[in-house]
Amino acid sequence: MVYDEHCNGNAVGIKRIVDIVGAALGLVFALPLIAVIAAAVKFGDGGPVLVGLGRISGGRVVKVYKFRSMVPGAERQKKMLMHLNERTDGPFFKIKNDPRVTPVGRVIRKFRVDEIPQLINVLKGELSLVGPRPHEPEEVAQYPPEYKWIAEAKAGITGMSQVNGASSLPYMKELELDAYYLANRSLWLDVKILARTVLILFTDPTGV
């Protein structure tokens, strides 16, 4: 299967408008929280407030913004920690008690507010509010051939896999959910996913 984002120009245009309006409103309403988080991260260890992580979206590498939740230079330490990786079902990397995560980082990760800056990526057109989960180039390179087309789609801040277990999902199940979303994408499906995301954030912030 080949992903064609231009198969329905009207739908793509409407989705883009929803992305812009949603991201702009989200940033406005989150401004007080953004100020608090930025101050906490900065005063926590004096390092940078934001990080730009390389992720695949729309078939290319983009810098996805997040509030920094790890020590400076965390990416360079990844190879040394590979033996602690708890994911054995695919190329993804996860450590439950990652030693690179800062005290402030543990809090903002728990409530998923470290991802608020991704709304900037949405305004720039690099991400969508709803879409496949963005992954590292090295991870995408190991997708099975029948799922590589997923990487051609614009990734999302939230999506089918994000609201159905996120990083706790088995590797193949995550790809199946993202493929299902792209094959059945619609404005109504996006609305349902966004509503479920908000519900999870307010009832179980660790579930997205």
DRENPA-3360 file (N, C-alpha, C; in nm, 2 decimals, always signed):
BEGIN
1 = MVYDEHCN = +0.08/-0.12/+0.00/+0.00/+0.00/+0.00/+0.09/+0.12/+0.00 ~ +0.04/+0.23/-0.07/+0.12/+0.35/-0.08/+0.03/+0.46/-0.02 ~ +0.09/+0.54/+0.06/+0.01/+0.65/+0.12/+0.02/+0.77/+0.03 ~ -0.10/+0.83/+0.00/-0.11/+0.95/-0.09/-0.19/+1.06/-0.01 ~ -0.11/+1.15/+0.04/-0.18/+1.26/+0.12/-0.26/+1.35/+0.04 ~ -0.24/+1.34/-0.09/-0.32/+1.44/-0.18/-0.44/+1.37/-0.25 ~ -0.48/+1.25/-0.19/-0.59/+1.18/-0.26/-0.72/+1.25/-0.24 ~ -0.73/+1.34/-0.14/-0.85/+1.42/-0.12/-0.81/+1.55/-0.08;
9 = GNAVGIKR = -0.80/+1.64/-0.18/-0.75/+1.78/-0.15/-0.84/+1.85/-0.05 ~ -0.97/+1.84/-0.06/-1.06/+1.91/+0.03/-1.04/+1.86/+0.18 ~ -1.03/+1.73/+0.19/-1.01/+1.68/+0.33/-0.88/+1.72/+0.39 ~ -0.77/+1.72/+0.30/-0.64/+1.77/+0.35/-0.64/+1.91/+0.39 ~ -0.71/+2.00/+0.31/-0.73/+2.14/+0.34/-0.80/+2.16/+0.47 ~ -0.91/+2.09/+0.49/-0.99/+2.10/+0.62/-0.91/+2.06/+0.74 ~ -0.83/+1.95/+0.72/-0.75/+1.90/+0.83/-0.64/+2.00/+0.87 ~ -0.59/+2.07/+0.77/-0.49/+2.17/+0.79/-0.54/+2.29/+0.87;
17 = IVDIVGAA = -0.66/+2.33/+0.83/-0.73/+2.44/+0.90/-0.75/+2.40/+1.05 ~ -0.80/+2.28/+1.07/-0.83/+2.23/+1.21/-0.70/+2.23/+1.29 ~ -0.59/+2.19/+1.22/-0.46/+2.18/+1.29/-0.42/+2.32/+1.33 ~ -0.43/+2.42/+1.24/-0.38/+2.55/+1.27/-0.46/+2.62/+1.39 ~ -0.60/+2.61/+1.37/-0.68/+2.66/+1.48/-0.66/+2.59/+1.61 ~ -0.66/+2.46/+1.61/-0.64/+2.38/+1.73/-0.51/+2.41/+1.80 ~ -0.40/+2.42/+1.72/-0.27/+2.44/+1.78/-0.26/+2.58/+1.83 ~ -0.31/+2.68/+1.76/-0.31/+2.82/+1.81/-0.39/+2.83/+1.94;
25 = LGLVFALP = -0.51/+2.78/+1.94/-0.59/+2.79/+2.07/-0.52/+2.71/+2.18 ~ -0.46/+2.60/+2.15/-0.39/+2.52/+2.25/-0.27/+2.60/+2.31 ~ -0.20/+2.67/+2.23/-0.08/+2.74/+2.28/-0.13/+2.86/+2.36 ~ -0.24/+2.93/+2.32/-0.29/+3.04/+2.39/-0.34/+3.00/+2.53 ~ -0.42/+2.89/+2.54/-0.47/+2.85/+2.67/-0.36/+2.79/+2.76 ~ -0.25/+2.74/+2.70/-0.15/+2.68/+2.77/-0.04/+2.77/+2.82 ~ -0.05/+2.90/+2.77/+0.06/+3.00/+2.80/+0.10/+3.00/+2.95 ~ +0.01/+3.01/+3.04/+0.05/+3.01/+3.19/+0.13/+2.89/+3.23;
33 = LIAVIAAA = +0.08/+2.77/+3.18/+0.14/+2.65/+3.21/+0.28/+2.64/+3.15 ~ +0.29/+2.69/+3.02/+0.42/+2.69/+2.95/+0.52/+2.77/+3.03 ~ +0.48/+2.88/+3.08/+0.57/+2.97/+3.16/+0.62/+2.89/+3.29 ~ +0.53/+2.82/+3.35/+0.57/+2.75/+3.48/+0.67/+2.64/+3.44 ~ +0.63/+2.56/+3.34/+0.72/+2.45/+3.30/+0.85/+2.49/+3.26 ~ +0.86/+2.60/+3.17/+0.99/+2.65/+3.13/+1.08/+2.69/+3.24 ~ +1.02/+2.76/+3.34/+1.09/+2.81/+3.46/+1.14/+2.69/+3.54 ~ +1.06/+2.59/+3.55/+1.10/+2.47/+3.63/+1.21/+2.39/+3.56;
41 = VKFGDGGP = +1.20/+2.38/+3.43/+1.31/+2.30/+3.36/+1.44/+2.38/+3.36 ~ +1.43/+2.51/+3.34/+1.55/+2.60/+3.34/+1.62/+2.60/+3.48 ~ +1.54/+2.62/+3.58/+1.60/+2.63/+3.72/+1.64/+2.49/+3.77 ~ +1.58/+2.39/+3.71/+1.61/+2.25/+3.76/+1.76/+2.22/+3.75 ~ +1.82/+2.25/+3.63/+1.97/+2.22/+3.62/+2.04/+2.32/+3.53 ~ +1.97/+2.43/+3.50/+2.03/+2.53/+3.42/+2.05/+2.50/+3.27 ~ +2.00/+2.39/+3.23/+2.01/+2.35/+3.09/+1.90/+2.41/+3.00 ~ +1.91/+2.38/+2.87/+1.81/+2.44/+2.78/+1.66/+2.40/+2.81;
49 = VLVGLGRI = +1.57/+2.48/+2.78/+1.43/+2.45/+2.82/+1.37/+2.35/+2.71 ~ +1.40/+2.37/+2.59/+1.35/+2.29/+2.48/+1.45/+2.20/+2.42 ~ +1.41/+2.09/+2.36/+1.49/+2.01/+2.28/+1.42/+1.98/+2.15 ~ +1.50/+1.96/+2.04/+1.44/+1.93/+1.91/+1.49/+1.79/+1.88 ~ +1.40/+1.69/+1.87/+1.43/+1.55/+1.85/+1.40/+1.51/+1.71 ~ +1.49/+1.45/+1.64/+1.47/+1.40/+1.50/+1.37/+1.29/+1.50 ~ +1.26/+1.32/+1.43/+1.15/+1.22/+1.41/+1.11/+1.22/+1.26 ~ +1.05/+1.11/+1.21/+1.00/+1.10/+1.08/+0.86/+1.15/+1.07;
57 = SGGRVVKV = +0.83/+1.24/+0.98/+0.69/+1.29/+0.96/+0.68/+1.33/+0.81 ~ +0.58/+1.28/+0.74/+0.57/+1.32/+0.60/+0.69/+1.27/+0.52 ~ +0.75/+1.16/+0.56/+0.86/+1.11/+0.48/+0.99/+1.17/+0.49 ~ +1.00/+1.26/+0.59/+1.13/+1.33/+0.61/+1.16/+1.35/+0.76 ~ +1.28/+1.38/+0.79/+1.32/+1.41/+0.93/+1.28/+1.55/+0.97 ~ +1.21/+1.56/+1.08/+1.18/+1.70/+1.14/+1.22/+1.70/+1.28 ~ +1.25/+1.82/+1.33/+1.28/+1.84/+1.47/+1.16/+1.86/+1.55 ~ +1.12/+1.76/+1.62/+1.00/+1.77/+1.71/+1.03/+1.83/+1.84;
65 = YKFRSMVP = +0.96/+1.94/+1.88/+1.00/+2.01/+2.00/+0.93/+1.95/+2.12 ~ +1.01/+1.95/+2.23/+0.96/+1.90/+2.36/+1.02/+1.98/+2.47 ~ +0.95/+2.00/+2.58/+1.02/+2.05/+2.70/+1.13/+1.94/+2.74 ~ +1.25/+1.99/+2.77/+1.35/+1.89/+2.80/+1.32/+1.82/+2.93 ~ +1.31/+1.69/+2.92/+1.29/+1.61/+3.04/+1.41/+1.52/+3.08 ~ +1.51/+1.53/+3.00/+1.63/+1.45/+3.03/+1.75/+1.54/+3.05 ~ +1.86/+1.48/+3.10/+1.98/+1.56/+3.12/+2.04/+1.60/+2.99 ~ +2.11/+1.72/+2.98/+2.17/+1.76/+2.85/+2.26/+1.65/+2.79;
73 = GAERQKKM = +2.25/+1.63/+2.66/+2.33/+1.52/+2.60/+2.27/+1.38/+2.62 ~ +2.15/+1.37/+2.65/+2.09/+1.24/+2.68/+2.10/+1.14/+2.56 ~ +2.08/+1.20/+2.44/+2.08/+1.12/+2.32/+2.21/+1.04/+2.30 ~ +2.32/+1.11/+2.34/+2.46/+1.05/+2.33/+2.48/+0.94/+2.42 ~ +2.39/+0.93/+2.53/+2.41/+0.82/+2.63/+2.32/+0.70/+2.59 ~ +2.24/+0.71/+2.49/+2.15/+0.60/+2.45/+2.22/+0.47/+2.43 ~ +2.33/+0.47/+2.35/+2.40/+0.35/+2.32/+2.46/+0.28/+2.44 ~ +2.50/+0.36/+2.54/+2.55/+0.30/+2.66/+2.44/+0.23/+2.75;
81 = LMHLNERT = +2.31/+0.26/+2.72/+2.20/+0.21/+2.79/+2.12/+0.11/+2.72 ~ +2.16/+0.07/+2.60/+2.09/-0.02/+2.52/+2.06/-0.16/+2.59 ~ +2.16/-0.19/+2.68/+2.14/-0.32/+2.75/+2.02/-0.32/+2.85 ~ +1.97/-0.20/+2.88/+1.86/-0.19/+2.97/+1.73/-0.17/+2.90 ~ +1.73/-0.17/+2.77/+1.61/-0.16/+2.69/+1.51/-0.27/+2.72 ~ +1.39/-0.22/+2.76/+1.28/-0.32/+2.80/+1.20/-0.37/+2.68 ~ +1.22/-0.30/+2.56/+1.14/-0.34/+2.44/+1.22/-0.45/+2.37 ~ +1.16/-0.57/+2.36/+1.23/-0.68/+2.29/+1.15/-0.72/+2.17;
89 = DGPFFKIK = +1.03/-0.65/+2.14/+0.95/-0.69/+2.03/+0.97/-0.61/+1.90 ~ +1.07/-0.52/+1.90/+1.09/-0.44/+1.78/+1.20/-0.34/+1.81 ~ +1.21/-0.24/+1.72/+1.33/-0.15/+1.73/+1.31/-0.04/+1.83 ~ +1.20/-0.03/+1.90/+1.18/+0.08/+1.99/+1.26/+0.07/+2.12 ~ +1.29/+0.19/+2.18/+1.37/+0.19/+2.30/+1.29/+0.25/+2.41 ~ +1.29/+0.18/+2.53/+1.22/+0.22/+2.64/+1.28/+0.16/+2.77 ~ +1.31/+0.25/+2.87/+1.35/+0.21/+3.00/+1.25/+0.27/+3.10 ~ +1.19/+0.19/+3.18/+1.09/+0.24/+3.27/+1.14/+0.35/+3.37;
97 = NDPRVTPV = +1.26/+0.32/+3.43/+1.32/+0.42/+3.52/+1.45/+0.47/+3.45 ~ +1.43/+0.54/+3.34/+1.55/+0.59/+3.27/+1.63/+0.68/+3.35 ~ +1.76/+0.65/+3.37/+1.85/+0.73/+3.46/+1.87/+0.87/+3.40 ~ +1.84/+0.89/+3.28/+1.87/+1.02/+3.21/+1.76/+1.12/+3.24 ~ +1.64/+1.08/+3.29/+1.53/+1.17/+3.32/+1.56/+1.25/+3.44 ~ +1.54/+1.38/+3.44/+1.56/+1.47/+3.55/+1.44/+1.46/+3.65 ~ +1.45/+1.51/+3.77/+1.34/+1.52/+3.86/+1.22/+1.59/+3.80 ~ +1.25/+1.71/+3.74/+1.14/+1.79/+3.68/+1.08/+1.71/+3.56;
105 = GRVIRKFR = +1.17/+1.64/+3.49/+1.13/+1.57/+3.37/+1.03/+1.46/+3.41 ~ +1.05/+1.39/+3.53/+0.96/+1.29/+3.57/+0.82/+1.34/+3.59 ~ +0.81/+1.46/+3.64/+0.68/+1.52/+3.66/+0.61/+1.56/+3.53 ~ +0.68/+1.63/+3.45/+0.62/+1.67/+3.32/+0.59/+1.56/+3.23 ~ +0.66/+1.45/+3.24/+0.64/+1.33/+3.16/+0.51/+1.26/+3.21 ~ +0.50/+1.25/+3.34/+0.38/+1.19/+3.40/+0.25/+1.25/+3.35 ~ +0.25/+1.38/+3.34/+0.13/+1.45/+3.30/+0.13/+1.49/+3.15 ~ +0.23/+1.43/+3.08/+0.24/+1.45/+2.93/+0.25/+1.60/+2.89;
113 = VDEIPQLI = +0.28/+1.69/+2.98/+0.29/+1.83/+2.94/+0.42/+1.86/+2.87 ~ +0.52/+1.77/+2.87/+0.64/+1.79/+2.80/+0.62/+1.80/+2.65 ~ +0.51/+1.75/+2.60/+0.48/+1.75/+2.46/+0.40/+1.88/+2.41 ~ +0.37/+1.97/+2.50/+0.30/+2.09/+2.46/+0.37/+2.17/+2.34 ~ +0.51/+2.18/+2.34/+0.57/+2.25/+2.24/+0.55/+2.19/+2.10 ~ +0.50/+2.07/+2.09/+0.48/+2.01/+1.96/+0.37/+2.09/+1.88 ~ +0.29/+2.17/+1.96/+0.19/+2.25/+1.89/+0.25/+2.35/+1.79 ~ +0.38/+2.38/+1.82/+0.46/+2.47/+1.73/+0.48/+2.39/+1.60;
121 = NVLKGELS = +0.52/+2.27/+1.62/+0.54/+2.18/+1.50/+0.41/+2.17/+1.41 ~ +0.30/+2.17/+1.48/+0.17/+2.17/+1.41/+0.15/+2.30/+1.33 ~ +0.17/+2.41/+1.39/+0.16/+2.54/+1.32/+0.25/+2.55/+1.20 ~ +0.37/+2.49/+1.22/+0.47/+2.49/+1.11/+0.43/+2.40/+1.00 ~ +0.34/+2.31/+1.02/+0.30/+2.21/+0.92/+0.38/+2.09/+0.92 ~ +0.46/+2.07/+1.02/+0.55/+1.95/+1.03/+0.48/+1.83/+1.10 ~ +0.39/+1.86/+1.18/+0.31/+1.76/+1.25/+0.16/+1.79/+1.23 ~ +0.07/+1.70/+1.26/-0.07/+1.72/+1.26/-0.12/+1.70/+1.41;
129 = LVGPRPHE = -0.23/+1.75/+1.44/-0.29/+1.72/+1.57/-0.31/+1.57/+1.59 ~ -0.36/+1.50/+1.48/-0.39/+1.36/+1.48/-0.31/+1.29/+1.37 ~ -0.24/+1.19/+1.40/-0.17/+1.11/+1.29/-0.10/+1.00/+1.35 ~ -0.02/+0.93/+1.27/+0.07/+0.82/+1.32/+0.17/+0.87/+1.43 ~ +0.21/+0.79/+1.51/+0.31/+0.83/+1.61/+0.44/+0.85/+1.55 ~ +0.51/+0.96/+1.58/+0.64/+0.99/+1.52/+0.75/+0.91/+1.58 ~ +0.83/+0.85/+1.50/+0.94/+0.77/+1.55/+1.08/+0.82/+1.49 ~ +1.18/+0.77/+1.56/+1.32/+0.81/+1.51/+1.35/+0.74/+1.38;
137 = PEEVAQYP = +1.43/+0.81/+1.30/+1.47/+0.75/+1.17/+1.52/+0.61/+1.17 ~ +1.60/+0.58/+1.28/+1.65/+0.44/+1.29/+1.54/+0.34/+1.32 ~ +1.44/+0.38/+1.39/+1.33/+0.29/+1.42/+1.24/+0.27/+1.29 ~ +1.22/+0.38/+1.22/+1.14/+0.37/+1.10/+1.20/+0.29/+0.99 ~ +1.34/+0.29/+0.99/+1.41/+0.21/+0.89/+1.39/+0.06/+0.91 ~ +1.35/+0.02/+1.03/+1.33/-0.12/+1.06/+1.18/-0.16/+1.05 ~ +1.09/-0.07/+1.00/+0.95/-0.11/+0.98/+0.95/-0.23/+0.89 ~ +0.86/-0.32/+0.91/+0.84/-0.43/+0.81/+0.80/-0.36/+0.67;
145 = PEYKWIAE = +0.83/-0.42/+0.56/+0.80/-0.37/+0.43/+0.66/-0.33/+0.41 ~ +0.57/-0.40/+0.46/+0.42/-0.38/+0.44/+0.37/-0.25/+0.52 ~ +0.46/-0.20/+0.61/+0.42/-0.09/+0.69/+0.50/+0.04/+0.67 ~ +0.60/+0.03/+0.58/+0.69/+0.14/+0.56/+0.62/+0.27/+0.50 ~ +0.50/+0.25/+0.43/+0.43/+0.36/+0.38/+0.37/+0.45/+0.49 ~ +0.36/+0.40/+0.61/+0.31/+0.48/+0.72/+0.40/+0.61/+0.74 ~ +0.53/+0.59/+0.72/+0.62/+0.70/+0.74/+0.61/+0.81/+0.64 ~ +0.53/+0.79/+0.53/+0.51/+0.90/+0.44/+0.40/+0.99/+0.48;
153 = AKAGITGM = +0.32/+0.95/+0.58/+0.21/+1.04/+0.63/+0.27/+1.14/+0.73 ~ +0.20/+1.25/+0.75/+0.23/+1.34/+0.85/+0.20/+1.28/+0.99 ~ +0.30/+1.28/+1.08/+0.28/+1.22/+1.21/+0.19/+1.32/+1.29 ~ +0.14/+1.26/+1.40/+0.05/+1.34/+1.49/+0.09/+1.35/+1.63 ~ +0.05/+1.45/+1.70/+0.07/+1.47/+1.84/+0.00/+1.35/+1.92 ~ -0.12/+1.32/+1.87/-0.20/+1.21/+1.92/-0.25/+1.13/+1.80 ~ -0.30/+1.01/+1.83/-0.35/+0.93/+1.72/-0.40/+0.80/+1.77 ~ -0.43/+0.70/+1.68/-0.49/+0.58/+1.72/-0.40/+0.50/+1.82;
161 = SQVNGASS = -0.28/+0.49/+1.79/-0.19/+0.42/+1.87/-0.16/+0.49/+2.01 ~ -0.16/+0.62/+2.00/-0.13/+0.70/+2.12/-0.25/+0.68/+2.23 ~ -0.37/+0.67/+2.18/-0.48/+0.66/+2.27/-0.52/+0.52/+2.31 ~ -0.44/+0.42/+2.25/-0.47/+0.28/+2.28/-0.35/+0.21/+2.34 ~ -0.27/+0.29/+2.42/-0.16/+0.23/+2.49/-0.03/+0.29/+2.47 ~ -0.01/+0.37/+2.36/+0.11/+0.44/+2.33/+0.23/+0.34/+2.34 ~ +0.33/+0.37/+2.42/+0.46/+0.29/+2.42/+0.44/+0.16/+2.49 ~ +0.33/+0.13/+2.55/+0.30/+0.00/+2.61/+0.25/-0.10/+2.51;
169 = LPYMKELE = +0.21/-0.05/+2.39/+0.16/-0.14/+2.29/+0.27/-0.23/+2.23 ~ +0.23/-0.35/+2.19/+0.33/-0.43/+2.12/+0.36/-0.36/+1.99 ~ +0.48/-0.38/+1.94/+0.53/-0.32/+1.82/+0.44/-0.33/+1.70 ~ +0.40/-0.45/+1.67/+0.32/-0.47/+1.55/+0.18/-0.41/+1.57 ~ +0.13/-0.41/+1.69/-0.01/-0.36/+1.72/-0.01/-0.21/+1.69 ~ +0.10/-0.14/+1.73/+0.11/+0.00/+1.71/+0.11/+0.03/+1.56 ~ +0.18/-0.04/+1.48/+0.18/-0.02/+1.34/+0.05/-0.05/+1.28 ~ -0.02/-0.15/+1.33/-0.15/-0.19/+1.28/-0.25/-0.08/+1.30;
177 = LDAYYLAN = -0.25/-0.01/+1.42/-0.34/+0.09/+1.45/-0.31/+0.22/+1.37 ~ -0.19/+0.25/+1.35/-0.15/+0.37/+1.26/-0.20/+0.34/+1.12 ~ -0.18/+0.22/+1.07/-0.22/+0.19/+0.94/-0.37/+0.20/+0.93 ~ -0.44/+0.15/+1.03/-0.59/+0.16/+1.03/-0.64/+0.30/+1.02 ~ -0.57/+0.39/+1.10/-0.61/+0.53/+1.10/-0.59/+0.59/+0.96 ~ -0.48/+0.57/+0.90/-0.46/+0.63/+0.77/-0.55/+0.57/+0.66 ~ -0.59/+0.45/+0.67/-0.68/+0.39/+0.58/-0.83/+0.44/+0.60 ~ -0.85/+0.49/+0.72/-0.99/+0.53/+0.75/-1.00/+0.67/+0.80;
185 = RSLWLDVK = -0.90/+0.75/+0.77/-0.90/+0.89/+0.82/-1.01/+0.97/+0.78 ~ -1.06/+1.05/+0.87/-1.18/+1.14/+0.85/-1.18/+1.24/+0.96 ~ -1.25/+1.35/+0.93/-1.26/+1.46/+1.03/-1.33/+1.40/+1.16 ~ -1.43/+1.32/+1.14/-1.50/+1.26/+1.26/-1.41/+1.17/+1.34 ~ -1.33/+1.09/+1.27/-1.23/+1.01/+1.34/-1.13/+1.09/+1.42 ~ -1.09/+1.20/+1.36/-0.99/+1.29/+1.43/-1.06/+1.35/+1.56 ~ -1.19/+1.39/+1.54/-1.26/+1.45/+1.66/-1.27/+1.34/+1.77 ~ -1.30/+1.22/+1.74/-1.31/+1.12/+1.84/-1.18/+1.09/+1.91;
193 = ILARTVLI = -1.07/+1.09/+1.83/-0.94/+1.07/+1.89/-0.90/+1.18/+1.98 ~ -0.92/+1.30/+1.93/-0.89/+1.42/+2.02/-0.97/+1.42/+2.15 ~ -1.10/+1.38/+2.14/-1.18/+1.38/+2.26/-1.13/+1.27/+2.35 ~ -1.09/+1.16/+2.30/-1.04/+1.05/+2.38/-0.91/+1.09/+2.45 ~ -0.83/+1.16/+2.37/-0.70/+1.21/+2.43/-0.72/+1.30/+2.55 ~ -0.81/+1.40/+2.53/-0.85/+1.49/+2.65/-0.90/+1.41/+2.77 ~ -0.99/+1.31/+2.74/-1.04/+1.23/+2.85/-0.93/+1.16/+2.92 ~ -0.84/+1.10/+2.85/-0.73/+1.02/+2.91/-0.64/+1.11/+2.99;
201 = LFTDPTGV = -0.61/+1.23/+2.94/-0.52/+1.33/+3.01/-0.58/+1.37/+3.14 ~ -0.72/+1.38/+3.15/-0.78/+1.42/+3.27/-0.81/+1.31/+3.37 ~ -0.81/+1.19/+3.32/-0.85/+1.07/+3.40/-0.73/+0.98/+3.43 ~ -0.64/+0.97/+3.33/-0.52/+0.88/+3.34/-0.41/+0.94/+3.26 ~ -0.34/+1.04/+3.30/-0.24/+1.11/+3.22/-0.12/+1.02/+3.18 ~ -0.11/+0.90/+3.24/+0.00/+0.81/+3.20/-0.04/+0.72/+3.09 ~ -0.17/+0.74/+3.04/-0.22/+0.64/+2.95/-0.21/+0.68/+2.80 ~ -0.16/+0.80/+2.77/-0.15/+0.85/+2.64/+0.00/+0.84/+2.59;
% end
